Amino acid sequence: MSEHPQPGISFVVITYNDAGRLPRCLVSAALAASASGLDHEILVVDNGSTDHTRPLLEAFGQVLGGRLKTIYLGRNTGTTFSRNRALEASRGRMICVMDSDAEILDLDLRPVLRLLQDFPEVGIVGPAIIMPDGSTYNSVKRLPTLADKLLKLPGILLRRPTINHDWYPGFPFAHTRCVQTAISCCWFLTRDTWQRVGPLDERIFYAPEDVDYCLRAWKAGRAVVFYPHLRVKHHTRHITHKKPFSATSLSHLKGLVYYLHKHGYWLSRRRLVEGTIRPLARVLDLRLARWEAAP
């Protein structure tokens, strides 16, 4: 028998100067694993924080023992490099990727993990993301185009409502269904998906690394699914909208241009949707509906 059996789930968390919100993330992950009867590990990558993140993690380590594994980086390496280091070190059969400002509200993870087990063609499951005011965030979107982003600029610059052509009409959805992308505030995936799709693209520093990974999952024959019956609170800050010319926002723009060039589309998503996403989604949505309706 192995001295260190494979955990049922690995939680992968990256953080940067977020010691005030990190505890809720870690506590909710540990409680969810316990409530679901899962042996677990929590891997936290600190991106060179200068606040009290390190002593906080040391204190949590005394409570969680060997279940908490920490990786300290000397500087802010963005989202992809840091997540990849934790994903490489993870051992769980299932993986939950979380932002440090995410908090699992519904602690029974067994239904979403059963979904992943029952449907091997499902690569990523995105739960319902709940904002601090109780509203449901538009966490699943269509593949972005350059036109979609340009149409948002006037609203952002004038601090008015933006035109969001990449949003789904009728969201939030009441039922489990395929979606083109889901934000990585919280993802559930199997180790098989991680091995099949590969690491996050480290040429993207901050965003849209999650959009890129979702499209790569679809191209690898793994669907992205929205699961509304698991809620995760996101204590988020809209950095790019508040400061459209900040270094973070400009990094996001650079990442978007790289992403669009990489996947070979700029003004229309139709070719990718019709050729890559819809064939699998059409069949899978019918099966998901029957699975969800089953007693």
matplotlib code that plots the C-alpha trace (Angstrom):
import matplotlib.pyplot as plt

x = [0.0, 1.3, 2.5, 0.8, -2.4, -3.7, -6.0, -9.6, -9.3, -6.5, -7.4, -5.1, -5.1, -2.9, -2.7, -1.0, -1.4, -4.8, -4.3, -7.6, -9.7, -7.5, -8.7, -12.3, -11.0, -8.9, -11.5, -14.3, -12.1, -11.2, -14.9, -16.1, -13.7, -14.7, -18.4, -18.0, -15.9, -12.9, -9.2, -7.7, -4.7, -4.6, -1.8, -1.3, 1.1, 2.1, 3.1, 5.6, 3.1, 4.3, 1.4, 1.1, 0.3, 3.3, 2.6, -1.1, -0.2, 2.2, -0.6, -3.0, -0.2, -0.2, -3.9, -4.1, -0.8, 0.4, -2.8, -1.5, 1.3, 2.8, 4.9, 6.5, 7.6, 9.8, 7.7, 4.3, 4.4, 0.8, -1.8, -0.5, 3.1, 2.0, -1.0, 1.1, 3.5, 0.7, -1.0, 2.3, 2.7, -0.9, -1.8, -5.6, -7.9, -10.0, -8.8, -10.5, -8.8, -9.7, -8.9, -7.9, -11.0, -13.3, -15.4, -17.3, -20.8, -22.4, -20.1, -21.3, -19.0, -20.2, -22.8, -20.3, -17.6, -20.2, -20.9, -17.2, -17.1, -20.3, -19.3, -15.6, -16.1, -16.6, -13.4, -14.2, -17.1, -17.8, -20.1, -22.5, -20.4, -22.2, -21.2, -21.1, -24.4, -26.0, -26.3, -25.0, -22.0, -21.8, -19.1, -19.7, -19.4, -19.0, -15.6, -14.4, -13.8, -11.9, -15.2, -16.8, -14.0, -13.9, -17.7, -17.1, -14.6, -16.9, -18.9, -15.7, -14.1, -17.3, -18.1, -21.5, -23.1, -21.1, -22.3, -21.6, -22.0, -20.1, -22.6, -25.3, -28.9, -31.0, -28.2, -28.1, -29.1, -31.3, -30.0, -26.6, -25.4, -22.4, -20.9, -18.1, -16.0, -16.1, -13.9, -11.3, -12.4, -13.4, -13.0, -13.5, -11.7, -10.2, -6.6, -7.2, -8.3, -5.2, -3.0, -4.9, -5.1, -1.8, -0.5, -1.8, -0.2, 2.6, 2.9, -0.3, 0.6, -2.8, -5.7, -7.5, -5.7, -9.0, -10.6, -7.6, -7.7, -11.4, -11.0, -8.0, -10.2, -12.9, -10.3, -9.1, -12.6, -13.4, -16.5, -16.9, -20.1, -21.9, -23.3, -25.7, -26.3, -23.0, -22.5, -19.2, -18.9, -16.4, -15.2, -13.9, -12.5, -13.1, -9.6, -9.7, -13.0, -12.0, -8.6, -8.8, -5.2, -3.6, -0.7, -3.1, -5.6, -2.9, -1.5, -5.1, -5.2, -1.8, -3.0, -6.2, -4.3, -2.0, -4.9, -6.8, -3.7, -2.9, -6.4, -6.6, -9.8, -10.5, -13.9, -16.1, -16.3, -18.6, -16.0, -14.8, -18.3, -19.7, -16.7, -15.3, -17.9, -21.4, -21.0, -20.1, -22.3, -25.4, -25.2, -23.9, -26.6, -29.3, -27.5, -26.9, -30.6, -31.5, -28.8, -30.0, -33.6, -32.9, -34.0]
y = [0.0, 3.5, 5.5, 8.6, 7.6, 9.8, 12.5, 12.6, 16.3, 18.9, 22.5, 24.9, 28.5, 31.4, 34.5, 37.9, 40.4, 39.0, 37.9, 39.5, 37.2, 34.1, 32.6, 32.2, 30.5, 28.0, 27.3, 26.7, 24.3, 22.3, 22.2, 21.2, 18.3, 17.2, 17.5, 15.5, 12.7, 13.5, 13.2, 16.4, 18.6, 22.4, 23.9, 27.6, 29.6, 33.0, 35.4, 37.4, 39.0, 41.8, 41.7, 39.1, 36.2, 34.2, 34.1, 33.5, 30.4, 29.3, 29.5, 27.5, 25.0, 24.3, 23.5, 21.7, 19.9, 18.0, 18.8, 22.4, 22.7, 26.1, 27.4, 30.8, 32.8, 35.9, 38.1, 38.4, 35.9, 36.3, 33.6, 31.0, 30.4, 30.2, 27.9, 25.6, 25.1, 24.1, 21.9, 20.1, 19.4, 18.3, 14.6, 14.5, 12.5, 15.7, 19.3, 22.4, 25.6, 28.6, 32.3, 33.4, 35.6, 32.7, 30.9, 27.7, 28.2, 24.8, 22.4, 19.1, 18.6, 15.1, 16.1, 18.1, 15.4, 12.7, 14.8, 14.7, 10.9, 10.2, 12.3, 11.7, 14.1, 17.0, 18.8, 21.8, 22.4, 26.0, 26.6, 29.5, 32.5, 34.7, 38.3, 39.8, 41.5, 38.2, 38.5, 35.9, 37.0, 36.5, 33.8, 32.0, 33.7, 33.2, 33.1, 36.8, 38.6, 41.8, 43.5, 42.4, 44.1, 47.3, 47.8, 47.8, 50.6, 53.6, 52.4, 51.7, 55.0, 57.0, 54.8, 53.8, 50.4, 48.4, 46.5, 42.8, 40.8, 37.9, 37.4, 34.7, 35.9, 34.3, 33.9, 32.8, 29.4, 27.2, 23.9, 22.3, 22.9, 23.4, 26.8, 28.2, 29.5, 29.8, 32.1, 30.4, 32.0, 28.4, 25.4, 21.6, 19.2, 15.7, 14.9, 13.3, 16.7, 18.4, 15.7, 15.8, 19.6, 20.4, 23.3, 26.9, 29.0, 30.9, 33.4, 34.9, 36.7, 37.6, 37.1, 35.7, 32.5, 30.9, 31.6, 30.1, 27.0, 26.5, 26.7, 24.3, 21.9, 22.1, 21.4, 18.4, 17.0, 18.1, 20.2, 23.2, 22.9, 25.4, 23.7, 26.1, 23.9, 24.6, 28.2, 29.9, 33.5, 35.7, 38.6, 40.3, 43.6, 44.8, 46.1, 46.4, 48.3, 50.7, 51.4, 50.7, 52.1, 50.3, 47.9, 45.0, 46.2, 46.7, 43.2, 41.9, 43.6, 42.2, 38.7, 39.1, 40.0, 37.0, 34.7, 35.9, 35.5, 32.1, 30.6, 32.4, 34.4, 38.1, 39.4, 36.2, 33.1, 31.3, 29.0, 27.7, 27.4, 25.5, 23.3, 22.7, 23.3, 22.7, 19.1, 17.9, 20.4, 19.4, 15.8, 16.4, 18.9, 16.3, 13.8, 16.3, 17.2, 13.5, 13.1, 16.1, 15.0, 11.5, 10.8]
z = [0.0, -0.9, 2.1, 0.5, -1.2, -4.0, -2.7, -4.0, -4.8, -5.1, -4.6, -6.5, -5.3, -6.4, -4.3, -4.4, -1.5, -0.7, 2.9, 3.9, 1.7, 1.5, 4.8, 3.5, 0.4, 2.4, 5.0, 2.4, 0.5, 3.6, 4.7, 1.3, 1.1, 4.6, 3.9, 0.7, 2.3, 0.2, 1.2, -0.1, -0.5, -0.9, -2.9, -2.6, -4.7, -3.3, -6.1, -4.1, -1.7, 0.5, 3.0, 5.8, 3.5, 4.5, 8.3, 7.5, 5.4, 8.1, 10.7, 8.4, 7.9, 11.6, 11.5, 8.1, 8.5, 5.4, 3.5, 2.9, 0.5, -0.2, -3.1, -2.6, -5.7, -5.4, -7.6, -9.2, -12.1, -13.2, -13.3, -15.7, -14.5, -10.9, -11.5, -13.6, -10.8, -8.4, -11.0, -11.7, -8.0, -7.4, -7.1, -6.7, -9.0, -9.3, -9.4, -8.2, -9.4, -7.2, -7.0, -3.5, -3.4, -4.1, -1.4, -1.9, -0.5, -1.3, 0.5, -1.0, -4.1, -4.8, -7.5, -9.6, -9.2, -10.2, -13.3, -14.3, -13.6, -15.6, -18.6, -19.5, -22.4, -20.0, -19.5, -17.3, -15.0, -14.0, -11.0, -10.5, -9.4, -6.8, -6.2, -2.7, -3.4, -4.0, -7.8, -10.2, -12.2, -15.9, -15.5, -18.8, -22.1, -25.8, -27.3, -27.4, -30.7, -31.2, -32.2, -28.9, -27.0, -29.1, -28.6, -24.8, -24.8, -25.0, -21.9, -20.0, -20.8, -20.1, -17.0, -18.5, -19.1, -21.7, -24.8, -24.1, -27.3, -25.8, -23.0, -23.3, -23.4, -20.7, -18.2, -15.4, -16.7, -14.5, -15.9, -16.6, -20.1, -22.4, -22.7, -24.8, -21.9, -18.1, -15.9, -13.8, -10.6, -9.9, -12.2, -11.6, -13.8, -13.8, -13.9, -17.3, -18.7, -17.3, -18.9, -22.2, -22.6, -21.0, -18.9, -19.1, -21.8, -19.9, -22.8, -21.3, -18.1, -16.6, -19.1, -21.0, -19.9, -18.9, -22.3, -24.1, -21.9, -22.5, -26.2, -26.1, -24.1, -26.8, -29.4, -27.4, -27.4, -23.8, -23.2, -20.9, -18.8, -16.6, -13.4, -11.7, -8.6, -7.0, -5.8, -5.3, -3.9, -5.6, -3.5, -6.6, -7.7, -11.3, -11.8, -15.6, -15.6, -12.8, -14.3, -18.1, -18.6, -15.7, -16.3, -15.5, -18.2, -20.8, -20.0, -20.5, -23.9, -24.9, -23.9, -25.9, -29.1, -28.6, -28.0, -31.1, -33.2, -31.7, -32.5, -35.9, -35.6, -35.0, -35.9, -35.9, -33.7, -36.0, -37.6, -34.3, -32.8, -35.8, -36.4, -32.9, -30.2, -31.6, -32.7, -29.2, -27.4, -29.3, -28.3, -24.8, -23.9, -24.5, -22.3, -19.6, -19.5, -19.1, -16.4, -14.5, -14.6, -13.4, -9.8]

ax = plt.figure().add_subplot(projection="3d")
ax.plot(x, y, z, "-o")
ax.set_aspect("equal")
plt.show()
